[in-house]
Amino acid sequence: MEENFESKQERAVLVGLNAACFTKEQTATEESLEELEALLETAGGFCTGKMLQNRPNPDPHSFIGEGKAQEVRMLAEATASTMVIFDNELSPGNIRALEEIIGLTVLDRSALIMDIFAQRAKTKEGRLQVELAQYKYLLPRLSGMGKSLSRQGGGIGTRGPGETKLESDRRHIRERITRLESELAQVRQVRGVQRERRRKNSVPVVAIVGYTNAGKSTLLNQLTGAGIPANNRLFDTLDTTSRLLKVSDNLDVILSDTVGFIAKLPHHLVDAFRATLEELEYADLLLHVIDSADPNRQEHIAVVDKLITTLAKPGTPVLYCYNKADLVSREDIPLGENTVAVSAAKGVGMEALLQRIEEMLGHARHHVVLCLPYSMGGQVDALHSGAKVNSVDYTAGGIEIDAVLDDILYGRLREYVTKEI
């Protein structure tokens, strides 16, 4: 699990099961197989064929049924494939049975996504998160991962040593998970200190969220000049990038890019990446970037909205940013106070976006010069905590402060305003 695919290009048959008993998130469709193909290409592989099986229920042994598994084997042989990847999540027993029938390595969607994450993570934090997700995925599957991992033997003379080795593997993985969670807890603590510093400096946080490949990194680059690589592929950006953005003369914000969401994202990946995704919990505004030209746009919006509900604090405002608006007609983009249409690649609509960000962050901002009497010296600390203070000058006439105030502070200190900028 910790190794990426071989450097040579893997050739894979993609298989999905559409079962009547499955939820919408569990089942496979033609559209989800297309997305699985895009994930395979992102991982460096090539799709040699697809097969979608319809059944009332999954086969408890071979998942798709032995007859269909034999068809997959013949297709894999005919196309010189090196592996088979399932769009559904497989149990350890399913993996073992399918590998025995097909004779090739069998992966599921979660394992493929994890491999992509392992390739993309660059920072120490990102690598820790990927490793934690891999181990959480691996732990319940130790006994069913085929030749790649030790497992209990099935004959005389193998049960004792096999069982001992299996328990040793499990113990090692549990210990490693504990260490990784401890290290990530320290990451969260550091992030907490950084957030507290931003709060004291009265710098709002805008978190960019969206379905993978919607154009989040392109938008961040366009607004801040961050220079983040933005390629047309899934999960191109995993590590959070934060930049200071000047929205207007009266407002600066921290703009944070987050990992892209995807349908059927493994729960342990969401848990493992909580140190990154918890930016959503502390954001003052969520900027939901949407690919306007995406044929499955509404379904992908629903996926992101569901994860926002899970991860963000209740009541956080959401601004829906319809990106790639130049690729569709204006009638295809809904109108509303919490929507804006842009083309991040061409820089179109940026002024309107900044205006909406300022409006949705709530209170109006007032750039003023105050002159406080020395008897109100305690207000200086309050201003540092609740406003953007540009300068403080102690003069003969009082404490002169250049600051940007919200409506509440402005109303409280209005009589001391000597100049509005």
C-alpha positions in Angstrom: 0.0 0.0 0.0 2.8 2.4 0.7 4.3 2.0 -2.7 3.0 3.6 -5.8 2.1 1.7 -9.0 5.1 0.5 -10.9 6.9 3.1 -13.1 5.6 1.3 -16.2 2.0 2.1 -17.2 -0.5 -0.3 -15.7 -3.2 -1.6 -18.0 -6.5 -2.2 -16.1 -9.9 -3.5 -16.7 -12.5 -1.5 -14.8 -15.5 -3.3 -13.2 -18.6 -2.0 -11.4 -21.6 -3.6 -9.7 -25.0 -2.0 -9.9 -27.0 -3.8 -7.2 -30.6 -3.1 -6.3 -29.8 -3.3 -2.6 -27.0 -0.7 -2.8 -27.4 3.0 -1.9 -26.7 5.6 -4.6 -23.2 6.1 -3.1 -22.4 2.4 -3.1 -23.5 1.5 -6.6 -21.6 1.7 -9.8 -22.9 3.5 -13.0 -21.6 4.3 -16.4 -20.8 7.8 -15.1 -18.9 6.6 -12.1 -16.9 4.2 -14.3 -15.9 7.1 -16.5 -14.8 8.9 -13.3 -12.9 5.8 -12.3 -11.2 5.8 -15.7 -10.1 9.5 -15.1 -8.8 8.4 -11.7 -6.8 5.6 -13.3 -5.3 8.0 -15.8 -4.4 10.4 -13.0 -2.5 7.5 -11.3 -0.6 6.8 -14.5 -2.6 3.8 -15.8 -4.6 3.0 -18.9 -8.1 1.6 -19.2 -8.3 -1.5 -21.4 -12.0 -2.2 -21.0 -15.0 -1.7 -18.7 -17.7 -4.0 -17.5 -20.8 -3.1 -15.5 -22.7 -6.0 -13.8 -26.3 -5.7 -12.7 -27.5 -8.0 -9.9 -30.1 -7.8 -7.1 -27.4 -8.4 -4.5 -23.6 -8.8 -4.5 -22.3 -12.4 -4.5 -21.0 -13.0 -1.0 -17.9 -14.8 -2.4 -16.9 -13.2 -5.7 -19.0 -10.0 -5.5 -20.0 -10.0 -9.2 -20.6 -13.8 -9.4 -18.1 -16.4 -10.6 -19.4 -16.4 -14.2 -19.0 -12.7 -14.6 -15.6 -12.9 -12.8 -14.5 -15.4 -15.5 -15.6 -12.9 -18.2 -13.5 -10.3 -16.5 -10.5 -12.7 -16.6 -11.0 -13.4 -20.3 -11.3 -9.7 -21.1 -8.1 -9.0 -19.0 -6.2 -11.8 -20.9 -7.4 -10.5 -24.3 -6.3 -7.0 -23.6 -3.0 -7.9 -21.9 -4.2 -6.2 -18.7 -2.1 -6.2 -15.5 -4.8 -5.5 -13.0 -8.5 -5.2 -12.4 -10.0 -2.2 -10.5 -13.5 -2.2 -9.0 -15.6 0.9 -8.7 -17.2 -0.5 -5.5 -15.5 -1.1 -2.2 -14.5 -4.7 -1.8 -14.2 -6.8 1.4 -11.0 -8.8 2.1 -12.8 -12.0 1.2 -14.0 -10.5 -2.1 -10.4 -9.4 -3.0 -9.0 -12.9 -2.3 -11.7 -14.7 -4.2 -11.5 -12.4 -7.3 -7.7 -12.6 -7.4 -7.9 -16.4 -7.3 -10.4 -16.4 -10.2 -8.9 -13.7 -12.4 -5.3 -14.3 -11.6 -4.4 -10.7 -11.4 -4.1 -8.0 -8.8 -7.5 -6.7 -7.8 -8.0 -3.2 -6.3 -11.1 -1.2 -5.4 -11.8 2.5 -5.8 -10.5 3.4 -2.4 -7.1 1.7 -3.0 -6.8 3.6 -6.3 -7.6 7.0 -4.7 -5.1 6.2 -2.0 -2.4 5.6 -4.6 -3.1 8.9 -6.2 -3.0 10.6 -2.8 0.4 9.0 -2.2 1.8 10.3 -5.4 0.4 13.9 -5.0 1.2 14.6 -1.3 4.3 16.8 -1.1 4.4 18.3 2.4 5.2 16.5 5.6 1.6 17.0 6.7 0.2 15.6 3.5 2.4 12.5 3.6 1.4 11.9 7.2 -2.3 12.1 6.3 -1.9 9.7 3.3 0.0 7.2 5.4 -2.6 7.3 8.1 -5.4 6.8 5.5 -3.5 3.9 4.0 -3.0 2.1 7.3 -6.6 2.6 8.3 -7.6 1.1 4.9 -5.1 -1.8 5.3 -5.8 -2.9 8.8 -9.2 -4.7 8.3 -7.9 -6.1 5.0 -4.7 -7.8 6.2 -6.1 -11.3 5.8 -7.4 -10.8 2.3 -4.8 -8.9 0.3 -3.6 -11.8 -1.8 0.1 -12.4 -2.3 1.1 -8.8 -1.3 0.8 -9.3 2.4 1.2 -12.1 4.9 -1.9 -14.0 5.8 -2.9 -17.2 7.6 -2.0 -20.3 5.8 -4.6 -22.8 4.8 -2.8 -26.1 5.5 -1.0 -28.2 8.0 2.1 -26.5 9.4 1.1 -23.0 8.3 -1.6 -21.9 10.8 0.6 -21.1 13.7 3.4 -19.0 12.1 0.9 -17.4 9.7 -1.4 -16.4 12.6 1.6 -15.0 14.5 2.8 -13.0 11.6 -0.7 -11.6 10.9 -1.1 -10.5 14.5 2.4 -9.0 14.4 1.4 -7.0 11.3 -1.8 -5.8 13.0 0.0 -4.8 16.1 2.6 -2.9 14.1 -0.1 -1.1 12.1 -2.1 -0.1 15.2 1.0 1.3 16.8 1.9 3.2 13.6 -1.7 4.6 13.4 -1.4 5.8 17.0 1.9 7.6 16.3 0.5 9.2 13.1 -2.6 10.5 14.9 -0.3 12.0 17.6 1.8 13.8 15.0 -1.3 15.1 13.2 -2.7 16.3 16.5 0.4 18.4 16.8 -0.2 19.7 13.3 -3.7 20.7 14.3 -2.3 22.5 17.4 0.1 24.5 15.2 -2.8 25.4 12.9 -4.8 26.4 15.9 -2.1 28.9 17.0 -2.0 30.3 13.4 -5.8 30.7 13.4 -5.7 32.5 16.7 -3.1 34.9 15.4 -5.3 35.6 12.4 -8.3 36.1 14.6 -6.4 38.6 16.7 -5.4 40.4 13.6 -9.0 40.4 12.4 -8.2 38.6 9.1 -11.2 36.6 7.9 -10.6 33.2 6.3 -12.1 32.2 3.0 -11.8 28.4 2.3 -12.0 27.3 -1.4 -13.9 24.0 -1.7 -15.3 22.1 -4.7 -15.4 18.9 -6.6 -12.0 17.8 -7.8 -10.8 19.4 -11.1 -13.3 22.2 -10.8 -10.5 24.8 -11.0 -9.8 25.7 -7.4 -6.1 26.1 -7.8 -6.5 28.1 -11.0 -8.7 30.5 -9.1 -6.3 30.8 -6.2 -3.5 31.5 -8.7 -5.6 34.1 -10.5 -6.5 36.0 -7.3 -3.2 35.8 -5.4 -0.5 34.8 -7.9 0.3 31.8 -5.8 1.9 29.9 -8.6 0.3 26.5 -7.7 0.6 23.9 -10.5 -2.9 23.7 -11.9 -3.3 20.8 -14.3 -6.4 19.3 -15.9 -6.5 16.1 -13.8 -8.2 14.8 -10.7 -6.7 15.4 -7.2 -3.9 17.6 -8.7 -3.7 19.5 -5.4 -3.6 17.8 -2.0 -1.6 20.1 0.3 -3.4 23.1 1.6 -2.2 26.5 0.3 -3.1 29.7 2.0 -2.4 33.2 0.7 -3.2 36.7 1.7 -5.8 38.3 -0.6 -6.5 42.0 -0.8 -10.2 42.1 -1.5 -10.5 45.8 -1.3 -8.9 48.8 0.4 -10.7 48.0 3.5 -10.5 44.2 3.6 -7.8 41.6 3.5 -8.6 37.8 3.8 -6.7 34.6 4.1 -7.6 32.5 1.0 -7.1 28.7 1.6 -7.3 26.1 -1.1 -8.4 22.6 0.1 -8.2 19.1 -1.4 -10.9 18.4 -4.0 -13.9 16.3 -3.1 -15.2 13.3 -5.0 -18.2 11.0 -5.0 -17.6 7.9 -2.9 -14.6 9.5 -1.1 -13.5 6.8 1.5 -14.5 7.8 5.0 -11.1 7.1 6.4 -9.7 9.6 3.9 -12.0 12.3 5.1 -10.9 11.4 8.7 -7.2 11.3 7.9 -7.4 14.7 6.0 -9.3 16.4 8.8 -6.2 18.3 9.7 -6.4 19.9 6.3 -10.1 20.0 5.9 -10.7 21.5 9.4 -9.9 24.8 7.7 -13.6 24.5 6.7 -14.7 24.4 10.3 -13.0 27.7 11.1 -13.7 29.5 7.8 -15.7 32.7 7.8 -16.8 32.1 4.2 -16.8 29.0 1.9 -16.1 29.6 -1.8 -17.7 26.6 -3.5 -16.0 26.4 -7.0 -18.2 24.6 -9.6 -17.3 23.5 -13.1 -20.0 25.1 -15.1 -19.4 22.8 -18.1 -19.5 19.6 -16.0 -22.2 17.3 -17.4 -22.7 15.9 -13.9 -22.7 19.3 -12.3 -25.8 19.0 -10.1 -24.7 15.6 -8.7 -21.2 17.0 -7.9 -22.6 20.1 -6.2 -24.7 17.8 -4.0 -21.5 15.8 -3.1 -19.7 18.9 -2.0 -22.7 20.4 -0.2 -23.0 17.1 1.8 -19.4 17.2 2.9 -19.7 20.9 3.7 -22.6 20.0 6.1 -20.3 17.4 7.7 -17.1 19.5 8.0 -18.0 23.2 8.2 -19.5 24.9 11.2 -23.3 25.4 11.0 -24.3 28.7 9.5 -21.1 29.4 7.5 -22.1 31.3 4.4 -21.4 29.7 1.1 -20.7 31.6 -2.1 -21.3 29.4 -5.2 -18.6 30.3 -7.8 -19.5 29.0 -11.3 -16.1 28.6 -12.9 -15.5 28.0 -16.7 -18.6 30.2 -17.3 -17.1 31.0 -20.8 -17.8 27.4 -21.8 -21.6 27.5 -21.3 -24.4 29.9 -22.1 -25.4 32.5 -19.5 -28.8 30.8 -19.1 -27.1 27.7 -17.8 -25.8 29.5 -14.7 -28.3 30.2 -11.9 -28.8 33.7 -10.7 -28.8 34.6 -7.0 -27.2 36.7 -4.2 -24.9 33.8 -3.3 -23.7 33.0 -6.9 -21.2 34.5 -9.2 -19.9 33.4 -12.7 -16.2 33.6 -13.5 -13.5 32.1 -15.8 -10.5 31.7 -13.6 -8.3 30.7 -16.5 -9.1 33.9 -18.4 -9.4 36.2 -15.3 -13.0 37.1 -16.1 -15.4 38.0 -13.3 -12.7 38.5 -10.7 -13.9 42.0 -9.7 -17.5 40.8 -9.2 -16.2 37.8 -7.2 -14.2 40.1 -4.8 -17.2 42.3 -4.4 -19.4 39.4 -3.5 -16.8 38.1 -1.0 -16.7 41.4 0.7 -20.5 41.6 0.8 -21.0 38.1 2.1 -18.4 38.4 4.9 -21.0 40.3 6.7 -20.4 43.8 8.1 -19.2 46.7 6.0 -15.7 47.9 6.7 -14.8 51.5 7.6 -11.2 52.7 7.1 -10.8 55.6 9.6 -8.5 57.6 11.7 -9.4 57.7 15.4 -8.2 60.0 18.1 -8.8 58.5 21.5 -8.3 60.3 24.8 -5.6 58.7 27.0 -8.3 57.7 29.5 -9.5 55.2 26.8 -6.1 53.6 26.4 -7.6 50.2 27.1 -9.4 50.4 23.8 -6.1 50.1 21.9 -5.9 46.4 22.9 -9.6 45.9 22.0 -8.9 47.4 18.5 -5.9 45.1 18.0 -8.2 42.1 18.8 -11.2 43.2 16.8 -10.1 45.4 14.0 -7.3 45.8 11.4 -4.9 48.3 13.0 -2.5 49.9 10.5 -0.7 52.3 12.9 -0.9 53.8 16.4 0.6 57.1 17.2 0.7 58.7 20.7 0.4 62.5 20.2 -0.2 65.5 22.5 -3.9 65.5 21.6 -4.5 61.8 22.2 -3.9 58.3 20.8 -4.2 58.5 17.0 -5.1 55.2 15.4 -5.4 54.3 11.7 -7.7 51.3 11.5 -10.3 49.4 9.5 -13.4 48.8 11.7 -16.6 46.7 11.2 -20.0 48.2 11.8 -20.1 47.4 15.5 -16.8 49.0 16.4 -17.4 51.9 14.0 -20.7 52.6 15.8 -19.1 52.4 19.2 -16.2 54.7 18.4 -17.8 57.0 15.8 -17.5 60.1 17.9 -13.7 59.7 18.0 -13.4 59.5 14.2 -11.3 62.4 12.8 -11.0 61.2 9.3 -12.7 58.7 7.0 -10.4 57.3 4.3 
